[in-house]
Amino acid sequence: MMLSFQELPTLDGQALEAVLADIASTLQARGWMLASAESCTGGLIAAACTELAGSSLWFERGFVSYANAAKCELLGVPAALIAAEGAVSEAVARAMAEGALAHSPAQVSLAVTGIAGPGGATPGKPVGLVWFAWCVAGRTHSESRQFSGSRAQVRAQTLGHSLQRLRALLQAA
């Protein structure tokens, strides 16, 4: 499936392209590379980043770790952490972001893990819950958001929020 900036419902194509251009220029100015660690978005963040021409100058790699075993194998997330906290948790999002840095030469990372729906909800973890983590300038930042809408809308909102927040963190670093 080809991804077009114009097909994303949360940010219009021009807004997403502008966010990515800001991320790209900030990373390039600092000589930094970005790695993504994605679960519920299944590679949408990496696809959006690489849609921008010249992305090889600032986007290093993307890890799609949809299954719990992939989080452990690709990113080094401890299985005991997933068992204790659940895959959709702050601790796992942070471990994913930190694992993306540990398993790549990138200096900046972002991670997302959530419940895009329509199923998968558990007590205390409704459909639309997404945990985010970003490693920027030696600090790990995390937060959660509760999105609504269809599976595609939750995934698109996750994409947009992850990149907008990354831009803000890079500008503040």
C-alpha positions as CSV (number, residue, x, y, z in Angstrom):
1,M,0.0,0.0,0.0
2,M,1.4,3.4,-1.0
3,L,1.1,6.1,1.6
4,S,0.2,9.6,0.5
5,F,0.4,12.6,2.8
6,Q,-3.0,13.6,1.4
7,E,-4.7,10.3,2.7
8,L,-4.0,10.9,6.4
9,P,-7.1,12.2,8.2
10,T,-5.6,13.8,11.3
11,L,-3.1,16.2,9.7
12,D,-3.7,17.4,6.2
13,G,-0.9,16.4,3.9
14,Q,0.7,19.8,3.9
15,A,0.7,20.0,7.7
16,L,2.3,16.5,8.0
17,E,4.9,17.4,5.4
18,A,5.7,20.6,7.2
19,V,6.2,18.7,10.5
20,L,8.4,16.2,8.8
21,A,10.4,19.0,7.1
22,D,11.0,20.6,10.5
23,I,12.1,17.2,12.0
24,A,14.4,16.6,9.1
25,S,16.1,20.0,9.2
26,T,16.6,19.8,13.0
27,L,18.0,16.3,12.9
28,Q,20.3,17.2,10.0
29,A,21.5,20.4,11.6
30,R,22.6,18.3,14.7
31,G,24.0,15.4,12.7
32,W,21.4,13.1,14.3
33,M,19.4,10.1,12.9
34,L,16.0,8.9,13.9
35,A,14.8,5.3,14.6
36,S,11.1,4.4,15.1
37,A,9.7,1.5,17.1
38,E,6.1,0.8,16.2
39,S,3.5,-1.6,17.3
40,C,-0.1,-0.3,16.6
41,T,0.9,1.8,13.6
42,G,2.6,-1.2,11.9
43,G,5.2,1.0,10.1
44,L,3.1,4.1,9.3
45,I,5.6,6.3,11.0
46,A,8.6,4.9,9.1
47,A,6.5,5.1,5.9
48,A,5.6,8.8,6.5
49,C,9.3,9.7,7.3
50,T,10.6,8.0,4.2
51,E,7.9,9.5,2.0
52,L,9.9,12.8,2.3
53,A,12.6,13.0,-0.3
54,G,16.1,13.0,1.3
55,S,15.0,11.1,4.4
56,S,18.0,8.8,4.2
57,L,19.9,11.8,5.6
58,W,18.0,11.7,8.9
59,F,15.9,8.5,9.1
60,E,18.0,5.6,10.1
61,R,15.6,2.7,10.5
62,G,12.2,1.5,11.7
63,F,11.3,-1.4,13.9
64,V,7.9,-2.9,13.4
65,S,7.4,-4.9,16.6
66,Y,3.7,-5.7,16.5
67,A,3.9,-9.0,18.4
68,N,5.2,-9.2,22.0
69,A,7.9,-11.6,20.9
70,A,9.1,-9.0,18.3
71,K,9.3,-6.4,21.0
72,C,11.6,-8.7,23.0
73,E,13.7,-9.9,20.0
74,L,14.1,-6.7,18.0
75,L,14.2,-4.1,20.8
76,G,15.3,-6.0,23.9
77,V,12.1,-5.3,25.8
78,P,12.1,-7.8,28.7
79,A,9.3,-10.4,28.5
80,A,8.8,-10.0,32.2
81,L,8.0,-6.3,31.7
82,I,5.4,-7.1,29.1
83,A,3.9,-9.8,31.4
84,A,3.8,-7.4,34.4
85,E,2.7,-4.2,32.7
86,G,1.1,-5.3,29.4
87,A,2.3,-4.4,25.9
88,V,0.2,-1.2,26.0
89,S,1.9,0.6,28.9
90,E,4.2,3.4,29.7
91,A,7.0,1.1,30.8
92,V,6.9,-0.9,27.5
93,A,6.7,2.3,25.3
94,R,9.8,3.6,27.1
95,A,11.6,0.3,26.8
96,M,10.8,0.2,23.1
97,A,12.2,3.8,22.5
98,E,15.3,3.0,24.5
99,G,15.7,-0.4,22.7
100,A,15.5,1.4,19.3
101,L,18.5,3.4,20.3
102,A,20.3,0.4,21.7
103,H,19.8,-1.6,18.6
104,S,20.7,1.1,16.0
105,P,23.2,3.9,15.5
106,A,20.4,6.5,15.8
107,Q,20.6,9.3,18.4
108,V,16.8,9.9,18.5
109,S,13.9,7.5,18.7
110,L,10.2,7.4,19.1
111,A,8.0,4.5,20.0
112,V,4.2,3.8,20.0
113,T,2.2,0.9,21.4
114,G,-1.6,1.0,21.6
115,I,-4.9,-0.5,21.0
116,A,-6.1,0.6,17.5
117,G,-9.3,-1.6,17.7
118,P,-11.9,-2.5,17.0
119,G,-11.1,-5.3,19.5
120,G,-8.3,-5.8,22.0
121,A,-9.6,-3.7,24.9
122,T,-9.0,-4.9,28.4
123,P,-10.1,-3.5,31.7
124,G,-8.4,-0.1,32.2
125,K,-7.1,-0.2,28.6
126,P,-9.8,0.8,26.1
127,V,-9.7,0.9,22.4
128,G,-7.8,4.0,21.3
129,L,-5.3,4.1,24.2
130,V,-1.8,4.7,22.9
131,W,1.4,5.1,24.8
132,F,4.2,7.1,23.3
133,A,7.9,7.4,24.2
134,W,10.7,9.6,22.7
135,C,14.4,9.5,23.4
136,V,15.8,12.9,22.6
137,A,19.1,14.5,23.8
138,G,19.7,11.7,26.4
139,R,16.2,11.9,28.0
140,T,13.2,9.6,27.6
141,H,9.9,11.3,27.5
142,S,6.5,9.4,27.6
143,E,2.8,10.1,27.6
144,S,-0.5,8.5,26.7
145,R,-3.4,9.6,24.6
146,Q,-6.9,8.3,24.2
147,F,-8.0,8.6,20.6
148,S,-11.4,7.9,19.1
149,G,-12.7,6.8,15.8
150,S,-12.1,3.8,13.5
151,R,-8.9,1.7,13.5
152,A,-7.6,3.8,10.6
153,Q,-8.3,7.0,12.5
154,V,-6.6,5.9,15.7
155,R,-3.5,4.9,13.7
156,A,-3.5,8.2,11.8
157,Q,-3.9,10.2,15.0
158,T,-1.1,8.2,16.5
159,L,1.1,9.0,13.6
160,G,0.3,12.7,13.7
161,H,0.8,13.0,17.5
162,S,4.0,11.1,17.5
163,L,5.6,13.3,14.9
164,Q,4.2,16.6,16.3
165,R,5.5,15.8,19.7
166,L,8.9,14.7,18.3
167,R,9.2,18.1,16.6
168,A,8.5,19.9,19.8
169,L,11.0,17.9,21.8
170,L,13.7,18.4,19.2
171,Q,13.1,22.1,19.1
172,A,13.3,22.2,22.9
173,A,16.5,20.2,23.1
